[in-house]
């Protein structure tokens, strides 16, 4: 089977299922595992480079309000690859190429590929989509194993934090303007032993006011700007130090959002373990240092 993946989370899942050799094309953002980054790229961003966080937000809103995607699909390369299965999504216009565009091009391809849209909004739906993808690719047993392993790790975190006090947490998926993390993020916070008082499970991330974050009186802030790695997330977080200091949280963390929070794939389980360590140090093993950093907002900027 020849598989084209138009979503980074699907690419990660395909490789986790042992289907790496079957993947023939990916997106320009598919950077995990390393082997995926070496495959032909089927997409590109249409946004200018070098935009600030506020400019990115404004540009995304402008295009989506016009019904336009922020990604362009290289239809010629997709046709040349002649896939049997194309994996895409329609839940987030910011995360992938237009679903309608993919469907239209698929109808022109000689192999008449199946188009599978993965559109999870909750952690349970993420796990269910692993099974759906495994079934579509003919590796049902691998899908069951991957879901079972994820379930065991999630249960282990629940048990590790069960008897501990639950800190109030605010998860910020963007900072200019501030967005409260939605979809699966509030569930991740809950499983990790925190209390998310702003984010709504299963709902889209939404813009909040900084005053909303202050009113929540959080013990912990987790900064997870969508698509940012740890270095960029920390830099962006520190750029808003005065706002974050005003919120009054005792602890502020930046995390590798792109790898462990933004993408609805197997590594969300790593994200849960990262949060559990942030909320309850010592309850679970400390993650590698390139996944989370506690920030000192009072330190003098370099």
N, C-alpha and C positions, 0 to 999 in steps of 0.2 A: 504493500500500500504506500502511495505517495501522499504526504500530508503537508499542506500549507497552513501555517499558523499566523493569524493576523492579530493576536493578542499575546503580550508577554507572559501573562499567567498561564495561558494554554500551552505555550512553548515549554515553560517550566514543568507543567504537569505531564506533557508528552514525554519529556526526557525522564521524569521520575517514574513513569510507567515502563521505561525501557524501550521507548519508541524513537529514540534519537536518530537511529539510522534511517527511519522512514520519513523524517522531516526534511523537506526539500527547499522550503522558503519560510522566512520569518519577517518580523517588522524591524525597523531601524532601532527600536528600543529593546529588542530581545538580547539581553546581555548575560543571561544565566540559563544553563551553565555556559562555560566558555565556548564549548563546541557550537552552541547556537549562534553566537556572535560571528562565526565564520561562514555561515550559510548566506545564500543570496537574500538581499533585503528587498521587500515588496512595498515598503512605504517610506514616506518622508514627511516631516512636519512642514506646514505652510506658514508657520509663525516666524517672524524675523528672529535672528539670534540676538542675545545680549539684552533681552527685555528684563525689567525688574519684576518682582512678584506682582506688584499692582498693575503693571502694564500687561503681564501675562493674563491676569484675571480679566482685565478689560477687553483684551483681544479675543479671549475665549468666549466671553459673553457676547461680544459683537457678532462673531461668526455663528455661534449656536443659535442666537436669536434670528439669524437669517436662514436657519436650517442648513448651515454648512458645517462640514467636519473640519477639524484642525489638522487632519492628516490627508495626504494624497496617496492613492494606490497606484502602483505601477502595473497597469493591466497587461501590458505586453509581456512582462516577465512572468506574471501569473499564468498567462496563457501558455507560454513556452514551457513552464514547469509541468503543465498538464496533470494537476493533482487529482487524486481520487476523493480526497476529503479536504475541505477548507473549514478551519475553525475560526470563528469570529465572535462578536458580541454586539448587542444593541442597547445594553443598559446604560452606558455612559458615553455620550458623544465626545467627551474629552479624551477617552481612553483608546480609541481605535478608529479605523476608517468607517465610512458610512456603510451600514448593513445593507441598505438598498443597492448601493453601488456594487457590493460584493455579489449579491444575488444576481444582478443584471449581467455581470461579467461571467459568473459561473455558468449561466445559460448559454454562453457563447463558446465555452470550452468543449472540445471534442469528447473528452472523457465523461462529461456530464457529472461533475463531482457533487457529492453530498455536501451541503453547507450546514454546519452545526453551530448554532449560536448559544454561547454560554453567558447567561445573564443573572448571576447570583446577587442577591441583596443581603443575605444572612450567611452566617458560618455554616449552618446546616445545608444551605443551597450550594455553597462552595464544595462541600464534601459530596453532595449528590451529583454535582457536575463532573467530579472526578470519575464517578461510576458511569455517567452518560458518555464521557469522552472515551473511557476504556471500552465500553460496549461498542461504540461507533467504529473503533479501531480494531475490534476483535481481540482485545486482551482483558476480558472480564475479570479473570482471576487476579491479574496484577492490580486492577482497580480495587478489588475487594481488599487485597493486602495493604495497599497504600492507605485506604480509608481506615482500616483496622488499626494500623500503626499510628495514624493521626489521633484516633479516638483514645488509644492507650496513653499517649502523651498528654492529651487534654485532661483525661481523668486523673493523671498523676499530678498535674498542676492544681486541679480542683482540690484534691486531697491534701496537698502540701500547704495550701493557704486557708483551708476550711475553718480552722479555729482562730484565725488571726483577725484583729480589728481591720475593718475595711476603710482605707483612706478615700476621701473624696478626690476624684480625679477629673481633670479637664483635658481632653485630647483635641489638639488643634491640628486640623488637616491643611490649613493655610493660615498665613499671618497678616497678609495685606491685600484685602481685608481678612479678618479672622473668620475661619470656618470651623464649626464643631464637627468632629469626625462622625460620620454616619455609617450606613450599611452595616458591615460586620464589626466595625471598631468598638461600639459600645458593648457588644457581646464579648469581645476579646478582653476588654477592661473588666467586665464582670467575672469571667472565668479566672482571670489573674488575681482576683481578690480586691478589686477596686470598685468604687461606686461612681459611675458616670452620671452626673446630674444634668447634663446639657444635651449630649448626643442622643439620638433616637434610633434604636435598633431597627435595622431593615429599611430605614428611610435614607433619602439622599443627604449628603453633607450639606449644611446650610450656613449662610452668613449669620454671624452673631455680632453683638456689640461688645466692646471690651468691658463695658459695664456689666454685661451678662456674666462674663467670666469672673469679675470681681464679686458679684452677688452670690455666686456659687460657693465662695470661700473655700477653694480647693486646697487640699494638702499637697497635691502633686499636679504639675502640669507636664504633659508629654507633647512635645512639638514634633509633628510628623508631616511636614509639608509634602503634599502628594508628588511623587516622582523624584524626590530629593534623596541622595545618599546621606550618610552621617555627616560628612564634612560640610556639605552645602546646607544641610538642615541646621547644624550648629551655627554656621555663619548667619543664616537668615534669622535664627532665633535671637542671637546676640544683637542683631540689628534692631530688634524690638525690645531691648532690655528694659527701657523705662516703662513701657506698657505692661510688661510682664511683672516687673517689680510692684507695680500698682495693684496687680491682681492679688498679690500677697501669699502665693504658695510657698511652702517651706522648702520644697524641692522642685527643680525644673530639669527636665531631661530632653535631649534631642536624640532621635533614633534614625536608623537607616529605613526611611519610609518606603522607598522604592522596592527594597528587597522583602520587607517583612510586614508591611501594613497596607500599601496601596494596591497591591496585586492579589486578586482572589485565587491564590493557588496554595500548594502544600506548605510553603514557607510561612503562611499565617500562623501555623502552630509554633514556629520559632518566635514569631511576634508575641504570642501569648506568654511564652516562657520569658521573653525579654521584659514584658510588663510585670510579670510576677516578681522578677528580681528587683525591678524599680520600686514596686509597692512594698515588697516584703523581703528585704535583703537577707539572704541566708536560707530562705524557704526552698529555693531552687538553685541549681548551679548557676554561677555567674556566666553570662554569655561572653563570647569573644569581644574584645575591646572595640572592634570596628562596627559594632551593632548599636551601641548606646553610649551616651556620655552625659554625666551630670554636670550642669553648667553653673558657674558662680556669676550671677548677674551683677553682684556688687563689685566685682573685680574691675580695676581700671582698664579700659580698652587699650590694646597694644597700639 
